[in-house]
Every structure is written in C-alpha cells, then in structure tokens.
Amino acid sequence: MARLTIDDLKKVKEKTAKETSLRYGKARIKITVHMGTCGIAAGARDVMNALMTEMAEADRQDIRVVASGCMGMCSSEPNVTIEVDGEEPIVYQLMDANKMRQVFKRHVLLGEVQTDFALAKM
C-alpha cells in the first residue's frame, strides 16, 4: 500500500467535511426527501439521486439534505420539503428527477417557489 502524504490527508479531510456538512453542518436551507415505503415505491430514490447530483454540481455548503419517512400523504408521493431560513416551508408533490432539478435550480438557488409542483406551505 502506498504511503499517504499530508496533501492526501488534507484532500480526505476536505471531502469528508463536505459530505458530512450536507447532513449535520450549519445550513441556511434544508431539503427533505420523504422516503417512506410509499415514497420509494413512487420514485423517491430517483428524486434523491437527482438532488444529490445537483448538490455536487452546485457545491454549496449552506444546504442540508435529509431523508425522512412518510409524511402521511401517500397519494402525493414522492414529496420534498424545502425549508429556507426566515420563510415558510414548501412541500412539493408528485416529484420526479426532472422536477427536482427544476425545484433545486429555481427555488433553492434562486428563491423562486415553483407553484406548479407545490402541495402546501407548512
């Protein structure tokens, strides 16, 4: 096995800090993908994968992504909740990968609520 250099260790530290900050770090925006069995059956995994791809491209440290269970509205799954500091949370319904990309780019990054997909303000 090759020996690790200080630069190698710094890269590992940076990568780990970036990955964990999405779940546990201080964030101004929280995105919850509801992944109960009904959500997964309706396509929540594809929604989460699209979101994580967008997150990697955006390289933002102030956004936290979490997965949660069902929110009790199975007929509208997959659901995604966007919470921005100082604003009311918005629940998006019937999400798919393309809608998730649009919501991320327009609502999360630009602050424009996508009313066509919104289920409710919480």
CORWO-V116417 format. One record per residue. N is the residue number from 1. D_LAST is the distance of its C-alpha to the last C-alpha in whole Angstrom. Layout:
n=N d_last=D_LAST
n=N d_last=D_LAST
//
This chain:
n=1 d_last=53
n=2 d_last=52
n=3 d_last=52
n=4 d_last=49
n=5 d_last=49
n=6 d_last=47
n=7 d_last=46
n=8 d_last=45
n=9 d_last=43
n=10 d_last=41
n=11 d_last=40
n=12 d_last=39
n=13 d_last=37
n=14 d_last=35
n=15 d_last=34
n=16 d_last=33
n=17 d_last=31
n=18 d_last=29
n=19 d_last=28
n=20 d_last=27
n=21 d_last=25
n=22 d_last=23
n=23 d_last=22
n=24 d_last=23
n=25 d_last=23
n=26 d_last=22
n=27 d_last=19
n=28 d_last=17
n=29 d_last=15
n=30 d_last=14
n=31 d_last=14
n=32 d_last=13
n=33 d_last=15
n=34 d_last=15
n=35 d_last=18
n=36 d_last=19
n=37 d_last=22
n=38 d_last=21
n=39 d_last=19
n=40 d_last=22
n=41 d_last=24
n=42 d_last=22
n=43 d_last=23
n=44 d_last=20
n=45 d_last=23
n=46 d_last=24
n=47 d_last=21
n=48 d_last=21
n=49 d_last=25
n=50 d_last=24
n=51 d_last=21
n=52 d_last=24
n=53 d_last=26
n=54 d_last=24
n=55 d_last=24
n=56 d_last=28
n=57 d_last=29
n=58 d_last=26
n=59 d_last=27
n=60 d_last=25
n=61 d_last=25
n=62 d_last=21
n=63 d_last=19
n=64 d_last=18
n=65 d_last=18
n=66 d_last=17
n=67 d_last=18
n=68 d_last=16
n=69 d_last=17
n=70 d_last=15
n=71 d_last=12
n=72 d_last=14
n=73 d_last=13
n=74 d_last=17
n=75 d_last=18
n=76 d_last=15
n=77 d_last=16
n=78 d_last=17
n=79 d_last=13
n=80 d_last=12
n=81 d_last=9
n=82 d_last=10
n=83 d_last=9
n=84 d_last=12
n=85 d_last=13
n=86 d_last=13
n=87 d_last=10
n=88 d_last=6
n=89 d_last=5
n=90 d_last=6
n=91 d_last=7
n=92 d_last=11
n=93 d_last=13
n=94 d_last=17
n=95 d_last=17
n=96 d_last=21
n=97 d_last=23
n=98 d_last=23
n=99 d_last=20
n=100 d_last=19
n=101 d_last=22
n=102 d_last=21
n=103 d_last=17
n=104 d_last=18
n=105 d_last=21
n=106 d_last=19
n=107 d_last=16
n=108 d_last=17
n=109 d_last=20
n=110 d_last=20
n=111 d_last=17
n=112 d_last=17
n=113 d_last=14
n=114 d_last=15
n=115 d_last=14
n=116 d_last=16
n=117 d_last=15
n=118 d_last=11
n=119 d_last=9
n=120 d_last=6
n=121 d_last=4
n=122 d_last=0
//
